[in-house]
């Protein structure tokens, strides 16, 4: 479903969205996630999510879960995850869904 939305429609959603390709590079990010993460969208797109956008040892398990999801056949999955940010922690529920060779992270805080 998220794969069918244009950027304006992604920006209208009431939760954060990040789209990653198979190399875990950011392909898309909506406005709400950019604001919540404090990372400008144009700085995130084209960069590795776990190396450049959300680095840190606390995100290794999330990265592995996403790799496993991409390699598997599940259409959707849910993960509880806490992001460590400069301003503190950010407890989230992340819904993973498939796009065309991509994975969408719907991040609800």
C-alpha positions in Angstrom: 0.0 0.0 0.0 2.7 2.5 0.9 4.5 1.8 -2.3 1.5 3.1 -4.2 1.5 6.5 -2.5 3.3 9.5 -4.0 5.5 11.7 -1.8 2.7 14.2 -1.0 0.4 11.3 0.2 3.3 9.9 2.3 3.7 13.4 3.9 0.0 13.4 4.8 0.3 10.2 6.9 0.0 10.6 10.7 3.1 8.4 11.3 6.7 8.4 10.1 7.7 6.4 7.0 11.1 5.3 5.7 11.6 3.2 2.6 14.8 1.1 2.3 16.1 -0.8 -0.7 17.8 -4.2 -0.3 21.1 -2.6 0.6 19.3 -0.7 3.4 19.7 2.6 1.6 17.0 5.2 2.2 14.9 5.6 -0.9 12.0 7.6 0.6 11.2 9.4 3.8 8.2 11.3 4.8 8.0 14.7 6.4 6.9 13.5 9.8 9.8 11.0 10.1 12.2 13.7 9.0 10.9 16.0 11.8 10.8 13.3 14.4 14.3 12.1 13.7 15.8 15.6 13.3 17.3 14.5 10.0 16.5 16.4 6.9 15.0 14.2 4.2 17.5 15.3 1.5 20.4 14.3 3.8 18.9 10.8 4.4 17.9 9.8 0.9 20.7 7.8 -0.9 22.4 7.0 2.4 22.6 3.7 4.3 20.0 3.9 7.1 22.0 2.0 9.7 25.4 3.5 9.0 24.6 7.1 8.2 21.0 7.9 9.4 20.4 5.8 12.5 23.8 4.5 13.5 24.5 2.8 16.8 24.8 -0.6 18.3 21.2 -0.4 19.6 20.0 -0.6 16.0 21.9 -3.7 15.0 19.0 -6.0 16.0 16.6 -3.9 13.9 18.9 -4.0 10.9 19.1 -7.8 11.2 15.4 -8.1 11.5 14.9 -6.0 8.3 17.5 -8.1 6.4 15.6 -11.3 7.5 12.3 -9.8 6.4 13.7 -8.8 3.0 15.1 -12.3 2.5 11.8 -14.0 3.6 8.3 -14.2 2.3 6.3 -12.4 5.0 4.1 -9.6 3.6 4.2 -7.7 6.9 5.8 -7.8 10.3 5.8 -5.7 13.5 8.7 -4.8 15.8 8.9 -2.8 19.0 12.1 -0.8 18.9 13.7 2.1 20.9 15.8 4.5 18.9 18.5 6.4 20.8 18.6 10.0 19.8 20.6 13.0 21.0 17.6 14.3 22.8 16.8 11.0 24.4 15.1 7.7 23.6 12.2 7.3 21.1 10.1 4.2 21.8 8.4 3.0 18.6 6.3 0.3 17.0 7.5 -0.4 13.5 5.4 -2.0 10.9 7.4 -3.5 8.0 5.7 -4.0 4.6 7.0 -4.9 1.2 7.2 -2.7 -1.8 8.8 -3.3 -5.2 12.1 -4.8 -4.0 11.9 -2.5 -1.0 10.8 -2.5 2.6 8.7 0.3 4.2 9.0 1.1 7.8 5.9 2.7 9.2 7.2 4.2 12.5 4.6 4.9 15.2 5.6 6.7 18.3 
